[in-house]
Amino acid sequence: GDGTYGAGITTDSDRDEATTEVERWLMPSVEDYEDTDRVVADTSANVSAAMFYPEGFEDGDSEDMEGVLGLWYSTKDGGIEVLRYQRAATSGWQDFNNTTWDVSALEIGRGTDDTGDFGSPTHPVVLPVVETDGMVVDRFVRMIVQVEAGAGDPYQIWQVDSLDDLGTEFGLECVSGPCSVHGGTCADEELCDWSGAEGVIEADGSSGSFYLTSASHCRLIYDYIGLGAWDPDVDDLSLIFTGSPGSCGTGPDDVFLAEWTGSAWDVPVSGSCALPEWADRHDPGVIPFPDGGFKAYLHKDLDFFEVCYHNGVAWEYCREIEFVFDDGFETAINPACLENIDTLVFIDGGPQEGGFVKIWVDRTTPQYPSAVSCFDTAGIAFIEHTN
């Protein structure tokens, strides 16, 4: 990283002008709601997480994957939550709605029975990690997921580390009963034993979980483009997530910030209430800045997106967001047809910002209680920031 992206966070002479500009996000190669170009064409595909591999992350043939995009996403298989992975065939920034994938729809994990800790693993988040022990350097991908132990149970945030560099192997295999409740047996080699995972925010309403009654969709705040893979012995790390504050909040979901202390996450608390960063917002996306600041993409009432700037100490301002088709006229996309924005940045001669979003066929929202008609086919699409 050359430190050039995210310059809008500074208090220079044109800062006030910048705050009034609406961020415009284009959906490349997609001309209208009938267009079928997609990153993931699976109609059950939901939340995704993507990253460009840092230097030193290798595949099984010892080929360095630096600059190649990996994508993790959740979907359903016969009603069971499944996590899948795909990887671009070439490195660098590109139109991911219309590209070639070297790996696609690779299953890396699935839910256990409804009474297990991983009844519904969804909403993956990924982080490249490097750990050094003497002369031994270990690189892996830490995956954080939202889980639901049983129907109606509170969401919790858990994590699991990959056994390989690229985050395609998490040591999951069927070793006993849970897989069989889905109609299979251990001979089916279904990847649903999550014994290597651990809870990070279990959200049981106690002081140990910051009095939160639910913790879900999250994004990590770390500038791996500028700093390289996260080193837990050296680097700071923050987490922005959706949480339910119980009786403390005004709505069912607020957005919270957590800081990594070296052994656990810490969420600011006042009395017996976790302190939210934003009330009545959810499903954040993040682009970190080299100076420790970041901008967060927040969703409200399923109908509205905004981007808000944080200077590393406090929030500064917010802007509106608009989404447009790649039709030559920048025809607007109804934001109610989009959900779960996952934003990222890449430096290749200059900064580029993009991301991935869930697209809907039709959707009921507060603004559209009778459902709004959206895309002909659902899935996950690529978007890029154009102004």
N, C-alpha and C positions, 0 to 999 in steps of 0.2 A: 504494500500500500504506500502511496506517495503523500498521504495526508491531505489531498485536495478535495475529497468529497465531504459533504456535510458542512461546507463553508457558510451556509445560510444560518447556522446557529450563532455566529459571531455578531457582535453589536456594531456593525459597520454602518456607513452613511446610508446604505440602501435597505437597511433591515426593515424599516417600517413599510416600505414599498413591497418587499418580499412577503410580508405577512398577509397581504391582501390577495396574493395570487393563488388561484385555485390550482391544485395539483391535477394534472391531466394524465390518465393512465390508458394507454392504447392496448387493445387485444390483437396482436399481430396475426395476420393471415385469416382472421375471422371477420367476414364482411357484414354478417347479419345474424339474426337468431337461428336461421336455418343452416348456417355453415357448420360443417362437421369436423373441422380441424381442431385437434385437442392434444394436450399433453398426455392425459389419461382418458380413454373413451369409456371406461367402466362406469355405468350409470349409478352404481352404489358408492363410488369413490367419494371420499369426503375431505378430511383435512390432510394437507400435505406439509412436508418440511423439506427444504432443499439447501444444499451448500456446494460450493466449489472446493474440491479437495485441496488442502495446503500442500506445500512441498514435503516430500518424503513419504506420503501415503501411497502404498503400492498394492497392486492386485496380486493374485496367487502366482503369477508368472514374474514377479519382481519388477513389473513395469510401473513407473512413477505416474500416478494419476493427477498430478498437480494441474489445476485449472479445469478439470473435468467435473461436470455437474452430476451429483447424486441426488435422487429424489426418493423420499419415503412417504407413504400415504396409507390411510386406513380405508377399508372397504368391508363388504360383507360377502360371505360365502355360505349359502344356505341358511341365512339368518345369524351366522356366527361372525363376530368381529375378527377381521384378518388384517395384518400389517404386511405391506408389499413394498418392493424396492425396484427402481430402475435407474439406469445410468446412461448418460449421453455417449455417443460413439466418438465424438471429437471434443477437444477442449475448447474453452473460451465462450464468450457471449454469443448467442445465436437466437433465432426464432424457435423457441422450444415447442410452439404449436405445430411446427412443420419441419421436424428434424428427424434424424435417424438415432435410434436407441440401441446401444450395444447390449444392454440387459433390460428386460421389461417384465413387469408383473411377477417378479421373484418373491415368493412367499417367505417371510422371515419370522413370522410368529402369528399365533391366533389365540383367541380367548379360551379360558378353561370353562368349567361348569359355572352355574350361576352363584354358587356359594364360595368360589375361590376368589383370591385377591385379584386375579386377572380375568374376571368374567367378561369384561368388555374393554380391551386395550385399544384406545383410539387416540387421535390428536397427537401424533408423534412430533417430537422436537429433537434435533440432533446437534451435537457439538464435537468437533475434532479435538482429541486429547492427546497430549504427549507426556509420558512419565519417564524420568531418568533415574536409574539406580546404578551408580558407578558408571561402567562402560555400557550398560544395557539400556537401550532406548525402546520403549514400548509405545506404539501408536495404535489408537482405537477410536471408535465412535461411541459416545455416550448418548443413548436414546432415552428421552423422558416421555412418558405417556400418561394420558388420563385414563383412569380405570374406575370401574364400578363393580363392587363385589357382588351385588345382587340387584334385581329390579327394585328401583326406588331408593336404594342405598345412596349415601352421599358420594360424589366424585372425589377421588384422591389423586395425587401426583406421585408416580413411582418412576424409578430409573433402572436401566440395565446397560451394561457395557458389552461391546462386541468383542469377539475373540480374534477378529481379523482387523486389518487396517481400515477397510472400507465400509464397515457396518452392514455386512450381509450375513454374518453368522454370529448369533448371540448365545450359542450353546443350548438352544431350546430343542427339546425332543420329548415325545410322549414316553413317560416312564411308569405311569400308573393310571388310575381310573379316569381322571378328568377328560381325556380325549374321547373315551368310549361313550360318554353321554351325548356326543354329537353324532353318534351312529358309526363311529370308527373304533379301531383298536390300536394298540401300540404298534402293531405290524404296519399300520398305515403311515407311520413316520410323520404324524402331524406335529407341528412345532408349538406345543402348548404347555410345556412345563416351564414355569417362570421362577424356579427356585433360586436363580442367581440374581433376581431383582430385589430392590429394597424401596420402601416407602420414604419419600422425602417430605411431603406435606400430607398427612393422613386425614386432616380435617374432620376430627371427631367432636368438635366443639369445646375441647379442653384447652387449658393454657398451653399445653405442649404443641398444639396445632393452631395457636394464636387465636383461639375462640372461633375459628372459621368452621362453618358447617358444611362447606363444600369447597374444593379446590380443583380447578380444571384447566382448560385450554391455556397454555403458557408459551412464552418465547424467551430464549436466553439472550441476554445483552452482553455481547463480547465481540470485539472487532478482530475476528480471526483473519480477515483479509489483510489488515495492517500489522497484526501482531503474530500471526501464525497460529498453530494449534494451541489450545489452552493448556498451560502448565499449572497444575494445582498448587505447586510449591512457590509460584511466582506471581501469577496473574489474578486480578480481581474478577468477580463474576456476579452478575445480577440476573434476576428472573422477574419477568412481568407476567402476571397470570390473572385469570378470572376466578373470583371467589365469592362465596355467599357468606355475608357477615352475620347471619342469624338475625337476632332482634336488634342488632346495632345499625343496620342499613336501611335505606329508604326503598330499595328495590331488591329483586332476587339475586342480582349479580353486580359486583363492582370490580374494578381493576386495582390490583395490589402490586407492590414492588417488594422483592425479597433480596437480601444480600447474602452471599456465601461467606461464612465465617471461617472456613477451613475445615469444618467438620459437619456443618449443618446449615440450613437456611434460616434466616432471621427476618421476621416481618415486624415492622413497628406496631406497637400496641399502646393504647391508652386505656387504663383501667382494665376492663374485661372486653375490650373491643379492638379488633385489628383496624389499623388506620388505612383507608383506601386512598389511592392516588386519584382515581376518577370514579364517581358514583354513577350507577346505571349505565355502565359500559361493559363490553365483554369482547372475547376473542381477539386479543391484540396481535398485531404484527409489529416488527421492529427493524429499523436500520440503525446500527451503531455508528458513531462518529469517532475519528481518531483522538479527539480531545477528551473523551470520556462521556460526552453527551450522546444523545440518541433522539430519534423521532419514533413515536409510537402511532400505529394505525389502529384506531378504535372503532368499534361497531356499536350502534345504538338502535334499539327497537327493531332490528332486522331491516331497517329502511334507510339508514344513514351511516356514512363513513366520514371520519375526520382524521387529520394527522396533527399530532401535537408534539411540540419540540421541548426537550428537556436538556438543560445545559450541564448536567452532571450533578447539580445541586438542587435545582428547582425547575418547575415547568415555566415556559416563557410565553408561548402563544400557540394557537391552533389554526389550521387552514381547512377549507373544504376540499373534497376530492370529487373528481368526475371521471367516469369510465366511458371510453368511446370505441366504436368499431373501426376496423381498418378498411374503410370503404371509400377513402378519398375525401370524405366530407366530415369526418369525425362525428358521426351520428352517435348520440348518447345511448349508453346502455343503462337500463333501469337498475340502480344499485340494489333494489330488492331481489334481483335475480342472482346476486353474488353473495358469497359468504366465505368466512375463514381465510382471510388474506394472509399469505406468507411472503414477506418481503425480504429481499437480499440485494447485495451490492457486489460489483465486480470492477476491478481496475485493469484496463487494457489500453494504455495510451490516454486514458481519461476515465472518469467514473461513470458507471452505468447502473441504474437502479431498476429492478424488476421484481417479479413475484409470481405467485400462483394462487388461484382462487377456485373455490367450488362454484360451479354454475348449475342452476336449477332449471327444470322443465316448467314447473309452475310452483307457486309458493304463496302461502298465507302469512301475512304480516299485519302488524297493527294498522298500517296504512291501507293494506289490501285484505280486509277480512274475508272477502269472497274469493280470494286467490288471484294472483296476477299471472298471466301467461308469459313464459320466458323462452328458453332455448328449446329447440326440437329434441335435442339429446343432452343429457346431463353428463357431468364428469369434472375434470380439472383442466383449467386453461391457464396459459401464460399471459402475463400483462407486463408492460414496461412503461416507466415514467418518461414522458416526452417533453416536459417543459421545466 
